[in-house]
Amino acid sequence: MTVVQPEAALTVQGWGGGLLEVVRRRFLLSLLVRKELRVRYRASVLGLGWSYVKPAVQFLVYLVGMGLILQQRAIGNYPVYLFGGLVVVTTFSEAVGNASRSVVANADLVKKIYLPRELFPVASICVAVVHLAPQVVVLLAGSLLSGWRPDPVGMAALVAGLALVLLLALGLGLLLGAVNVLFRDVENVVDLVLMVLIWVSPVLYPWQRVAAVFGEGSIWLTLYQLNPLTVAVELVHRGTWASGTNAGATPPGLAGQTVAAFGMTVVLIVVGQLVFRRLSGRFAQEL
């Protein structure tokens, strides 16, 4: 008697388990991250040491330029305020910019073998985290030298701000990385948007100036303060700057804005994952 074996379930090539599959393929993720770092620092004497040198020099430039020469007095301890915002914006710009190009940049791997496509944008976020760590070290060192003293609420706000900006970059990275495979104009649009990010969040100026322009209770001010990137910047400011003479300088209702920003970010990650999954089956053909 011949025993008929049940047919195995068909697997659609190019589809995987999404971000959960990335967690299960952690080893592959680590290989991609190391590959990107090796390519970036190939033939470099300092290697990852540049991740410490660049933010340290940047902080000193702002300390001398803004603090001593231009003598910014409207914002107390302006170099720390400015550098804290720059840490958020530069990390977000690097993560989103690289994630939006990640699938196209790894076209050879996409066309030759199957692996979870989400690995590419997630690897770009991980590389941004590697570069974020020394920036945070420099920020904390500069804050301490400026008289800042950590407090539990401030440390929680700092961690929440950094987590928020990385999750926001992940959601946008998934969405833009998938759409960029079909429409290469996306990466150029992303570059243009990233150029103006420093002006649409409280990095160079305090939130009070926005309130003065739009007026308290304005819908535009509300939208501005609900922007997750604005919330991330304010959280980092609360963690490393808003203490001592600057205590109470963060906007009122920051806790509620933080909850709303995390909610919007989670929705963005879900939408980004759905779009990425829907389009991933076409990646090899389009590339």
C-alpha positions in Angstrom: 0.0 0.0 0.0 1.3 3.4 -1.0 1.1 6.0 1.7 0.3 9.4 0.3 2.2 12.1 2.2 0.4 15.4 2.7 1.7 18.2 0.6 4.0 20.7 2.3 2.6 24.2 2.6 3.9 26.4 -0.1 6.1 29.3 0.9 6.0 32.6 -0.9 9.6 33.5 -1.6 10.5 37.0 -0.4 8.0 36.9 2.4 9.1 36.2 5.9 8.1 36.7 9.5 8.8 40.4 9.5 10.6 42.0 12.4 10.1 38.9 14.5 12.1 37.0 11.9 14.9 39.6 12.3 15.0 38.7 16.0 15.3 35.1 15.2 18.1 35.9 12.7 20.2 37.9 15.1 23.4 36.4 13.8 22.7 37.5 10.3 21.9 41.0 11.6 25.2 41.2 13.4 27.0 40.2 10.2 25.3 43.0 8.2 26.1 45.5 10.9 29.7 44.5 10.9 29.8 44.6 7.1 28.5 48.2 7.0 30.9 49.3 9.7 33.9 47.7 8.0 33.0 49.3 4.7 32.6 52.7 6.3 35.9 52.6 8.2 38.0 50.6 5.7 41.6 51.8 5.6 41.0 54.2 8.5 43.6 54.4 11.2 41.2 55.4 14.0 38.3 53.3 12.8 35.4 53.6 15.3 37.4 56.1 17.2 36.1 58.7 14.7 32.7 58.2 16.3 34.1 59.8 19.5 36.4 62.4 17.8 33.6 63.9 15.6 31.0 64.6 18.3 33.7 65.8 20.7 35.1 68.3 18.1 31.5 69.3 17.2 30.7 70.0 20.9 33.9 72.1 21.3 33.0 74.1 18.2 29.6 75.0 19.5 31.0 75.7 23.0 33.5 78.2 21.5 31.3 79.5 18.6 28.0 79.8 20.3 28.9 80.1 24.0 32.0 82.4 23.8 32.0 84.3 20.5 28.3 84.8 19.8 27.5 84.7 23.5 24.1 83.2 23.3 22.3 84.3 26.5 18.7 83.7 25.7 19.1 80.0 26.5 21.1 79.1 29.5 24.0 76.7 28.9 23.3 77.0 25.1 26.1 74.6 23.9 24.6 71.7 25.9 21.1 72.6 24.7 22.2 72.8 21.1 24.3 69.6 21.2 21.5 67.6 22.9 19.2 68.5 20.0 21.8 67.8 17.4 22.4 64.3 18.9 18.7 63.5 18.2 18.5 65.1 14.7 21.8 63.6 13.4 21.0 60.2 14.7 17.5 60.3 13.1 19.0 61.7 9.8 21.6 58.9 9.6 19.2 56.1 10.5 16.4 57.2 8.2 18.7 58.2 5.3 20.6 54.9 5.4 17.5 52.8 6.0 15.7 54.3 3.0 18.6 53.2 0.8 19.3 49.9 2.5 17.4 47.5 0.3 18.7 49.1 -2.9 22.3 49.2 -1.5 22.1 45.4 -0.9 20.6 44.6 -4.3 23.1 41.8 -4.9 22.1 40.0 -1.7 18.4 40.5 -2.4 18.7 39.0 -5.9 20.9 36.1 -5.0 19.7 34.6 -1.7 16.6 34.7 0.5 16.8 36.3 3.9 14.4 38.5 5.8 14.5 41.8 3.9 13.8 43.7 7.1 17.3 42.9 8.1 18.6 45.7 5.9 16.8 48.7 7.4 17.2 47.3 10.9 20.9 46.9 10.3 21.0 50.6 9.3 19.3 51.5 12.6 21.8 49.4 14.5 24.7 51.2 12.8 23.2 54.5 13.8 23.0 53.2 17.4 26.7 52.4 17.3 27.4 56.0 16.3 24.9 57.3 18.8 26.7 55.8 21.8 29.8 58.1 21.7 27.6 61.1 21.0 25.7 60.4 24.2 29.0 60.0 26.1 30.2 63.3 24.9 26.9 64.9 25.7 26.8 63.6 29.3 30.5 64.6 29.8 29.8 68.1 28.5 26.7 68.4 30.6 28.6 67.4 33.8 31.3 69.9 33.1 28.7 72.5 32.7 27.3 71.9 36.2 24.5 69.5 35.3 23.6 66.8 37.8 21.5 63.7 36.8 18.2 62.9 38.4 16.0 59.8 38.0 13.3 61.6 36.1 15.9 63.2 33.8 17.6 59.8 33.1 14.2 58.2 32.3 13.5 61.1 30.0 16.8 60.7 28.2 16.3 57.0 27.7 12.8 57.6 26.4 13.9 60.3 24.0 16.6 58.1 22.5 14.3 55.1 22.3 11.6 57.3 20.6 13.9 58.6 17.9 15.2 55.1 17.1 11.7 53.6 16.9 10.6 56.5 14.8 13.5 55.9 12.4 12.7 52.2 12.3 9.1 52.9 11.2 10.1 55.4 8.5 13.0 53.2 7.5 10.8 50.3 6.7 8.3 52.4 4.8 10.7 54.4 2.8 13.1 51.6 2.2 10.4 49.5 0.6 8.9 52.4 -1.5 12.4 53.4 -2.6 12.9 50.1 -4.5 10.0 51.1 -6.7 10.5 54.8 -6.9 14.1 55.9 -6.6 13.0 59.5 -6.2 12.2 58.7 -2.6 15.8 58.9 -1.4 16.2 62.4 -3.0 13.0 63.6 -1.3 14.3 62.1 2.0 17.6 64.0 1.6 15.7 67.3 1.1 13.4 66.7 4.1 16.4 65.7 6.4 18.1 69.0 5.4 15.4 71.0 7.1 14.8 68.8 10.2 17.0 71.0 12.4 14.5 73.8 11.9 11.3 71.9 12.6 12.3 70.8 16.1 13.6 72.8 19.1 17.3 72.4 18.4 18.5 75.9 17.6 15.7 77.7 19.4 13.4 77.1 22.4 9.8 76.0 22.1 8.7 79.3 23.6 9.6 81.1 20.3 7.2 78.8 18.4 4.5 79.5 21.0 5.1 83.3 20.5 4.7 83.0 16.7 1.6 80.7 16.7 0.1 81.7 20.0 -0.7 79.5 23.1 -3.4 77.0 22.3 -3.0 77.3 18.5 -3.5 74.1 16.5 -0.2 74.7 14.8 1.6 74.8 18.2 -0.2 71.6 19.2 0.8 69.8 16.0 4.4 71.1 16.5 4.6 69.7 20.0 3.0 66.4 19.0 5.7 65.8 16.4 7.6 62.7 17.7 10.9 64.2 16.8 10.1 67.4 18.7 9.1 65.3 21.7 12.4 63.3 21.5 14.5 66.5 21.4 12.6 67.9 24.5 13.0 64.6 26.3 16.8 64.7 25.8 16.8 68.3 26.9 14.9 67.3 30.0 17.5 64.6 30.7 20.7 66.6 30.1 19.9 70.3 30.2 16.7 71.2 32.1 18.1 71.2 35.6 19.4 73.8 38.0 18.9 77.3 36.5 17.1 75.7 33.5 14.7 73.7 35.6 11.1 74.0 34.3 12.2 75.1 30.9 10.7 72.1 29.1 7.2 72.5 27.7 4.2 71.8 30.0 2.4 68.5 29.3 5.6 66.7 28.1 4.5 63.5 29.7 1.2 63.4 27.7 3.0 64.4 24.5 5.5 61.5 25.1 2.7 59.0 25.4 1.1 60.3 22.2 4.4 60.3 20.3 5.1 56.7 21.3 1.6 55.8 20.2 2.0 57.4 16.8 5.4 55.8 16.4 4.0 52.3 17.1 1.3 52.9 14.5 4.0 54.0 12.0 6.0 50.9 12.7 3.0 48.7 12.0 2.2 50.6 8.8 5.8 50.4 7.7 6.0 46.7 8.3 2.7 46.1 6.4 3.9 48.1 3.4 7.4 46.5 3.5 5.9 43.0 3.6 3.5 43.8 0.8 6.2 45.1 -1.5 9.1 42.7 -0.5 8.0 40.0 -2.9 8.8 42.4 -5.8 12.2 43.5 -4.6 14.3 41.0 -6.6 12.3 41.7 -9.8 12.6 45.5 -9.4 16.3 45.4 -8.6 
